[in-house]
């Protein structure tokens, strides 16, 4: 036994050489995969095997006490593992962040500087540096040393990583500053990103963001130059087209705005087959470091249906009723299609819901002189909402129903209002009066069902910018004025006067109701009452509701009953009434 020869343990340098050889072999294997012509699944499996090799080697290295001689190899293996895993996963995960942190800890351990307090603060320091402007300055000032011939191989060299990080963080910082309104800083960082290592898809985003920034800074012509550059990149045209429509709207060029929106719809409707590259990229690229656009991001383009709705609504708002009607019908066909009774979910939490789209479509059809088609849309809406209306007492059931369902009475009231306008267009006064009365009655009932929700937080997605009580009040005013005008058209001024008077009681600052009330009082030769109302109206402060918008269908309906030159005629009425009373 004593004479048995026991093999000597390998020296530390020999172990490091073996580990380095394994690292270099795995790096060569990974680089060979990028030009491999074998089937994609086979290459993916080989890449996973390579990743497992790096993981095993890293576990081995980190299983030993941190030591300066092994540190360069350990950090290289750590870097190779992170690069390969992030590229295969097409993104960074929390555990990769922990791997980076662990690498920092191992460096500090070799210098005996990792105190308990510092160990607790490392995660906090890492996350704060990740979003700090200081990181950009650090990356700009960092000049990676030239690689030594004897150094372990690395999948992606330090200079390339530095350029990718600098571009990505400049882009992220610029977009964040654009959202928060720090426009000069956003412009500077976005310029930095555009001059960096931008792949085409990111370059389109950066150019578009520069266009957005310049538009907000009041320089639309320069903004258009960047959008033109984005379109020339040729990867995707949706983002720059959407921003171009905003710029043209700001410039008042409606024709160019709508053309941009039409092209946007076409771009989003085109089917793009996924591009399968013949090569496998195993590098960290700028795209991997950029987050997906959030709701507030200027790079959020939306879906085809959202773009179609934007086009339809802008046509309606700019007086192109025929085009608006066609776009709305296409949109409803796209969204409703083969859906079951009721309504599919909204296409976006920030966009209008389906019932509101139906109401906008009906308004567009009426404005285009297509009353029969408007009836069809309204009947479809009523048939789909009828099943959602409460079967019990509205008040008893209010707490049990969702907030979105609480808007059903509003939609029903608005539908009757629009049907009344369609009958009025067809000169069917009896039917018009009936629909306006239904609308007025439903509004009164709606106020009961919504009284609980008016004090219980935000409403449904369908009315995010519209306070329910404001919508109800203007719906009621629209129904009363519309019915009053029908009475006045058939010389039933007493009934018309009653509706006009009720409208100004509901909404004292409403100028349209004041105009029609004064007009009717004057026609009935009740000049003293008209003068008294005028004087009282002059002392009443106008109600401030400018912070709350109205749904587009209601704004459109109110525009139909708005008298031309209302303010000038009101002044003329007031002057003539006061003069006649003085005589």
Secondary structure, DSSP 4 states (H G I P E B T S, - for coil): -TTPPPPPPPPHHHHHHHHHHHHHHHHHHHHHHHT--S-HHHHHHHHHHHHHHHHHHHHHHHTSPP-HHHHHHHHHHHHHHHHHHHHHHTS--HHHHHHHHHHHHHHHHHTT---HHHHHHHHHHHHHHHT-HHHHHHHHH--PPPPPTTSPP-SS-HHHHHHHHHHHHHHHHHHHHHHHT-HHHHHHHHHHHHTSS--HHHHHHHHHHHHHHHHHTT-HHHHHHHHHHHHHH-S--HHHHHHHHHHHHHHT-HHHHHHHHHHHHHHHHS--PPP--SS---S--GGGGSPPP-TT-TT----HHHHHHHHHHHHHHTT-HHHHHHHHHHHHHHHHTTPPSS-PPPS-TTS--HHHHHHHHHHHHHHTT-HHHHHHHHHHHHHHHGGGS-SS-HHHHTTTS-TTGGGHHHHHHHHHHHHHHHHHHTT-HHHHHHHHHHHHHHHHHHHHHHTTGGGSS---GGGTTS-HHHHHHHHHHHHHHHHHHHHHHTT-HHHHHHHHHHHHHHSTT-HHHHHHHHHHHHHTT-HHHHHHHHHHHHHSPPP--TTS---HHHHHHHHHTPPTTHHHHHHHHHHHHHHHHH-
